[in-house]
Amino acid sequence: MLLRTWMISWKEFIQIFRDARTLAVVVILPVLMLVLFGYAINLDVRHLKLAVHDQDRSQASRDLIGAFSRGEHFDVTAYLGSYDEATEALDRGRVQAALVIPTEFSEDLAAGGAAPVQLLIDGSDSTTASTAIAYANAIILQHSGKISAGALRRRGLMVHAEPLALDTRLRVWYNPELKSTNFIVPGLVAVILMMLAALLTSMTVVRERERGTIEQLIASPVMPHELMLGKLVPYVIIASVDVVLVIAAGKLLFRVPLVGSPVLLLALSAVFLMAALGIGLLISVVSTSQQTAMTVAVLATVLPSMLLSGFIFPISAMPAVLQWLTNVIPATHFLVIARGIFLKGSGLSLLWPQALVLLLYGLLMLGLSSLRFRKRL
Amino acid sequence: MTRPETFGQAVTVENLVKRFGDFTAVDHLSFSVSAGEIFGFLGPNGAGKSTTIRMLCGILAPTSGRGNVIGFDILTESEQIKERIGYMSQKFSLYDDLTVEENIEFYGGIYGVPAGRLEQRKRWILEMADLTERADSLTGELAVGWKQRLALGCAVVHEPQILFLDEPTAGVDPTSRRNFWDLIYDVAGGGVTVFVTTHYMDEAEHCDRLGLIYAGKLIASGSPQQLKERCVAGTLLEVHAQPVMQALDVLAQEPAAREVAVFGAALHVVTDGEAGEKRVRAALEGSGVTVGHIGAIVPSLEDIFVALIEQADRAAAGVGG
């Protein structure tokens, strides 16, 4: 009966709006989380501290150091007198990399041979280290190209237009500046909504159990599916407001472009919310106290959404079992949707499989909650 | 709403049992309640009153036995029962964060009361419960007496055929209890069967019929008058004697005093006629106790209940030994 479902929703709405705590969770928590995570999780490798131990002290060595310090990737923060000082600076973590230029550097160059230089990199943070290596290689490659060309020119040889056999013209699509915030923020939207949604509904049934209001309710003709649906609807609406809030904050604070359709993003967010809210509802039905429900809701949503959804760690790099497991996590599917719409401007023609999975997920949760809810004490 | 043929019985229960683990809360209970009467379910705390009422309302599954409420089976047709009954649980269970009016509207909607009718019912309930001026107050801010009346109102918003009240006046002051019983009479006056549990003896006197429950068993049933006549065979004496405890010891040895119990500052003694009264007086005077007034009294329900519980305990001890 539709009236009963509506009555439950109406009652739930009133209760939400009279409860300052819930309202605070709804309004403040998502924006706070976005700001904290958005600024904290930054995968860009910029301004790495570089120590230099220049034994050569020649024009050539100064040119090389200049090549490193010109870009935004490395900042030369220390000129050190000995090799030991350089290694100590790395040990103590004062610098992330050290460039050692040997005494024979300019002589080797003048002789026309290969001039070795040493670059020490702190590999304890492997992600940063591998990025740093890539940057350093690029700088050195470019610099040695310049030196070779100069040497040839000095010998009176002309350099032709195509010195290399293969010429890669690299173009990065969707996120041309490779800004990690563009990658992180749409993912954060998924993680935040997942946690918030589950948290909101995880209270709703168990609260009635704790306060004793459940007894009057189960003595009434209201059916489990009416109760579950009635409780879900207000939260879908409220959490949709959060979607707008989080997306707006993402655009304003982090300047993440929204290439695709905002309407489609909202619509598919609502589908995702159904699934997330459904998980919270099921937790609420099974739990015996609000405390347990809250803990379970946070653990069951935050950790998997952060670690296994592809939010930060690429799914393709996971072991096969984990890769399979990622499909069980709603955020995995919504991440594809969010990044697709935000960065690529994808439409429903591409994203419908994810949307369908989330829709079925939501219905499954609603069904399980209704089945598990007993109209008995 | 159509009511199946109930042969004038609103509730019938046969061998109803409820066990929680090793504990038997309700032990082979059988009784019936006629349509239109106020049936009082009387017993001390923990006797199984709430458990029984919850089974009848379909929110607790019996371990075994059968039951029928207004023509529907409590095992298989609990949802049909729920549509047609009103239930007020022992613990206040309306929404504290909804206003008085919102609670009425919520339960009206849940029970499918049409909007127009709901408006009428709401006005009636507010008036009946004297809550008209507090319609917009948050329910949580009401005093206990008001809350109980609102709970009663919400339980009858859909005009049920039978109303189950579980300790409706627990924790309420005597004046409010008196008012509350006036409301119960109001509801019953409209033809509604009322099934009410209580452990207040004075409230039991308000009921048309009583069931006395002790340790999960029904130990007596009937109208208050019937119980008084049937259960105490003999004469009940009120005996004033000092010191009371010494008098109690003396009468415990006296065969003419069939039952002795301390009742306030006096003793209640069951004996047989005037001859018995004389032998009780003689026994006391012979023992050196200061004897005051001795006279026959009409037993109260409390006397009956104490007597019945003692009988039940003796029977249990007899079986156990």
Contacts between the chains, C-beta under 8 A, distances in Angstrom:
chain1	res1	chain2	res2	distance
A	1	B	112	6.6
A	3	B	109	5.8
A	3	B	112	6.2
A	4	B	109	6.9
A	4	B	110	5.6
A	4	B	112	7.1
A	6	B	109	7.4
A	7	B	106	5.8
A	7	B	109	3.6
A	7	B	110	5.4
A	8	B	110	7.8
A	10	B	106	7.5
A	10	B	109	7.7
A	11	B	95	6.9
A	11	B	98	6.7
A	11	B	102	7.5
A	11	B	106	5.1
A	14	B	97	7.5
A	14	B	98	6.1
A	14	B	102	6.4
A	15	B	95	7.1
A	15	B	97	5.4
A	15	B	98	7.2
A	18	B	97	5.0
A	19	B	97	6.9
A	211	B	93	7.7
A	211	B	96	7.6
A	212	B	89	7.5
A	212	B	91	4.7
A	212	B	92	7.5
A	212	B	93	4.7
A	213	B	93	4.9
A	213	B	94	7.0
A	213	B	95	5.9
A	214	B	93	7.6
A	215	B	59	6.8
A	215	B	89	4.6
A	215	B	91	7.2
A	215	B	93	4.9
A	216	B	87	7.1
A	216	B	89	6.0
A	216	B	93	4.2
A	216	B	94	6.7
A	216	B	107	7.8
A	216	B	154	7.7
A	217	B	110	7.8
A	218	B	59	5.2
A	219	B	57	5.1
A	219	B	58	7.4
A	219	B	59	5.2
A	219	B	82	6.2
A	219	B	85	7.8
A	219	B	87	4.2
A	219	B	89	7.2
A	220	B	82	6.2
A	220	B	107	7.2
A	220	B	110	4.9
A	220	B	111	6.5
A	221	B	79	6.4
A	221	B	82	4.9
A	221	B	83	4.4
A	221	B	110	7.1
A	221	B	111	6.5
A	221	B	112	7.4
A	222	B	110	5.4
A	223	B	79	7.9
A	375	B	58	7.6
A	375	B	59	6.8
A	375	B	78	7.5
A	375	B	79	7.8
A	375	B	82	7.9
A	376	B	59	5.8
A	376	B	60	6.2
A	376	B	61	5.8
A	377	B	54	6.2
A	377	B	59	5.3
A	377	B	60	5.2
